[in-house]
Amino acid sequence: MKEIFFLFIISGITFVFFIFILIFGIIKKKRKLILTSILFFLISIIIGIFGVVKTSKKTINKISEIGKPRNGNEIYESLLGKPETDCVKILNYQDQTIPKIDYAIWLHFKTCPKELERIINRKKFNTEKISTKNLEFEQPNSNENWFEPQKMGDSILTFKYYDERNNGQEIYCSKDSTEIYLKDIAD
């Protein structure tokens, strides 16, 4: 960023020299000064164009970096923070790509009870133990149906948190606290 700023400063200074020398050359009616001012003008233009090209490249790189899909670990850390243990293994995920259309981030992972405790202590979750009999879940927008907390046994633990705007998290956990399905809802 400093390099681009420096380029634009140099371009501006050479442009000021162009104006100053051009006016001085016209007043003194000296052709050499007018030609020298044109040289400063060309240098100013070249440096300015170089600065614009550098700025464009950096902007394009930033935009492409932002548009790059996140992997499961990046999603996990953005939603739940950096794990304190190395027991987290991401099994499946789907990121929210278009807000309002993709209203949730979906995540399936294995973990240890200590990490689950850290996650649960971050917010005031409502906890409930529910039966998985006749339990159905909507699926992420994908070709495969992998969001199936009901496969974790005859009953599971649920942890739900919603704020005043109905954004929140739903965590479906196996009884032994080692397998998690998470749905992060953001409008």
Secondary structure, 3 states (H helix, E strand, C coil): CHHHHHHHHHHHHHHHHHHHHHHHHHHHCCHHHHHHHHHHHHHHHHHHHHHHHHHHHHHHHHHHHHHCCCCHHHHHHHHHCCCCCCCCEEEEEECCCCCCCCCEEEEEEECCHHHHHHHHCCCCCEEEEEECCCCCCCCCCCCCCCCCHHHHCCEEEEEEEECCCCCEEEEEECCCCCEEEEEEECC
